[in-house]
Amino acid sequence: MDSSQPVCRRAATRGDIAACLDIRDVVFIREQGVDPALERDGLDDESIHYLAEIDGWPVGAARVRVLDDRFKVQRVAVLREARGKGVGEALMRFLMADLAAGKQAAGRHFFLSSQSYAVPFYEKLGFSVCSEEYMEAGIAHNDMRAEIGGS
C-alpha cells in the first residue's frame, strides 16, 4: 500500500457494507478478540456506514446510529497495514462533516464509546470524555461527546 490519501464516503452498496463488515471482523474479532456475537449486534441495518479506501482498497470503516439526541459513532476500525496513514482521522472528519450538513443534525451531538487508549485520538477531533472508564467486551472504554460543528 503506497502513501496515497484516504478517500472516504458513505457506504452505498451491499458490496460497500460487506467491505465495512470485513474490516470490522479483522480488527475487532481477529485482532482484539471481541466475541463475534457482540460485534455483530443486529444493529447494522439501522446504521449509516462509512468506508475509507486507499487506492481503491477498503481500509477503514465506521457506522453511525441516529438516536434521539445524538449521532452514536460506533465500530471505527482501520486495518493494521493502513494505520498511521491518517485513515481514522480522515474517516471521522468525513462522517462528522457529512452528518453535520444533513437535516438530522438539529438538536443532536456526536457520541461514542472509545477504547481508552484511543481517547487522545478522539480528543484531537473535538471529543471530550464524559464518563468514568468502564469495561466493554473485555476492553477499557470511555464515553465521549462532541458538539456538531465543534471541531
C-alpha positions as CSV (number, residue, x, y, z in Angstrom):
1,M,0.0,0.0,0.0
2,D,1.5,3.3,-1.0
3,S,1.1,6.7,0.6
4,S,-2.0,7.9,-1.3
5,Q,-4.5,9.8,0.7
6,P,-7.6,8.0,2.0
7,V,-10.8,8.6,0.2
8,C,-13.9,8.5,2.4
9,R,-17.6,8.1,1.6
10,R,-20.9,6.7,2.8
11,A,-21.2,3.1,2.1
12,A,-23.7,2.9,-0.7
13,T,-23.9,-0.7,-1.9
14,R,-24.1,-4.1,-0.5
15,G,-20.5,-4.6,-1.5
16,D,-19.6,-1.4,0.5
17,I,-21.4,-2.7,3.6
18,A,-19.7,-6.1,3.2
19,A,-16.3,-4.4,3.0
20,C,-17.1,-2.5,6.2
21,L,-18.1,-5.7,8.0
22,D,-15.0,-7.5,6.7
23,I,-12.7,-4.7,8.1
24,R,-14.5,-4.9,11.5
25,D,-14.1,-8.7,11.6
26,V,-10.4,-8.3,11.0
27,V,-9.9,-5.6,13.6
28,F,-12.3,-6.4,16.3
29,I,-12.8,-10.2,16.2
30,R,-9.4,-11.4,14.9
31,E,-7.1,-8.8,16.3
32,Q,-8.8,-7.7,19.5
33,G,-10.6,-11.0,20.3
34,V,-14.1,-9.5,20.6
35,D,-16.9,-12.1,20.7
36,P,-18.5,-12.2,17.2
37,A,-21.9,-12.1,18.9
38,L,-21.0,-8.7,20.4
39,E,-19.5,-7.4,17.2
40,R,-22.5,-8.4,15.1
41,D,-25.2,-7.0,17.3
42,G,-28.0,-6.8,14.8
43,L,-27.9,-3.0,14.5
44,D,-26.1,-2.7,11.2
45,D,-29.3,-2.5,9.2
46,E,-30.4,0.6,11.1
47,S,-27.0,2.3,10.8
48,I,-25.3,4.6,8.4
49,H,-22.0,3.0,7.3
50,Y,-18.8,4.8,6.2
51,L,-15.9,3.4,4.2
52,A,-12.3,4.6,3.7
53,E,-10.2,3.4,0.8
54,I,-6.6,3.9,-0.3
55,D,-6.0,3.4,-4.0
56,G,-9.5,1.7,-4.2
57,W,-8.8,-0.8,-1.4
58,P,-11.1,-0.7,1.6
59,V,-9.0,0.0,4.7
60,G,-11.3,1.7,7.2
61,A,-14.9,1.6,8.4
62,A,-17.3,3.1,10.8
63,R,-21.0,3.1,11.5
64,V,-23.4,5.7,12.9
65,R,-26.7,5.2,14.6
66,V,-29.1,8.2,14.6
67,L,-30.6,8.3,18.1
68,D,-33.0,10.8,19.7
69,D,-30.4,13.4,20.7
70,R,-27.2,12.1,19.2
71,F,-25.3,10.6,16.4
72,K,-23.7,7.5,18.0
73,V,-20.5,6.7,16.2
74,Q,-19.5,3.0,16.5
75,R,-17.2,0.4,15.1
76,V,-14.5,2.7,13.9
77,A,-11.8,0.4,12.5
78,V,-8.7,0.7,10.4
79,L,-6.8,-2.3,9.0
80,R,-3.3,-2.7,10.5
81,E,-1.5,-2.1,7.2
82,A,-3.2,1.3,6.8
83,R,-2.7,2.6,10.4
84,G,-0.5,5.7,10.7
85,K,-1.6,7.0,7.3
86,G,-4.4,9.3,8.5
87,V,-7.2,7.0,7.6
88,G,-9.0,7.1,11.0
89,E,-8.8,10.9,11.2
90,A,-10.0,11.3,7.6
91,L,-12.9,8.9,8.1
92,M,-14.0,10.6,11.3
93,R,-13.7,14.1,9.9
94,F,-15.7,13.0,6.8
95,L,-18.5,11.3,8.7
96,M,-18.8,14.2,11.1
97,A,-19.0,16.8,8.3
98,D,-21.4,14.6,6.4
99,L,-23.8,14.2,9.3
100,A,-23.4,17.9,10.4
101,A,-24.5,19.0,7.0
102,G,-27.7,16.9,7.0
103,K,-31.2,17.8,8.2
104,Q,-30.9,15.3,11.0
105,A,-28.2,17.3,12.7
106,A,-30.6,19.8,14.5
107,G,-30.6,19.2,18.3
108,R,-28.0,16.3,18.1
109,H,-24.4,15.9,19.2
110,F,-21.8,13.3,18.4
111,F,-21.3,10.5,20.9
112,L,-19.0,7.4,21.0
113,S,-17.6,4.8,23.3
114,S,-13.8,5.0,22.8
115,Q,-11.4,2.3,23.7
116,S,-9.5,4.1,26.4
117,Y,-6.1,4.0,24.6
118,A,-7.8,5.9,21.7
119,V,-9.1,8.8,23.8
120,P,-6.3,11.2,22.7
121,F,-7.2,10.4,19.0
122,Y,-10.8,11.5,19.5
123,E,-9.8,14.5,21.6
124,K,-7.9,15.8,18.6
125,L,-11.3,15.6,16.7
126,G,-13.1,17.7,19.3
127,F,-14.5,15.0,21.6
128,S,-14.4,15.2,25.4
129,V,-14.6,12.3,27.9
130,C,-17.9,12.3,29.6
131,S,-17.7,9.1,31.7
132,E,-15.5,7.1,34.0
133,E,-13.6,4.3,32.4
134,Y,-15.6,1.0,32.1
135,M,-15.1,-2.4,30.6
136,E,-16.9,-3.5,27.4
137,A,-16.1,-6.7,25.5
138,G,-13.1,-7.1,27.8
139,I,-11.6,-3.8,26.7
140,A,-11.4,-0.5,28.8
141,H,-13.6,2.3,27.3
142,N,-14.6,5.9,28.0
143,D,-17.7,7.6,26.7
144,M,-17.0,10.8,24.7
145,R,-19.1,13.5,23.1
146,A,-18.6,16.4,20.7
147,E,-20.9,19.2,19.6
148,I,-21.9,19.4,16.0
149,G,-19.5,21.9,14.3
150,G,-17.2,21.8,17.3
151,S,-14.0,20.7,15.6
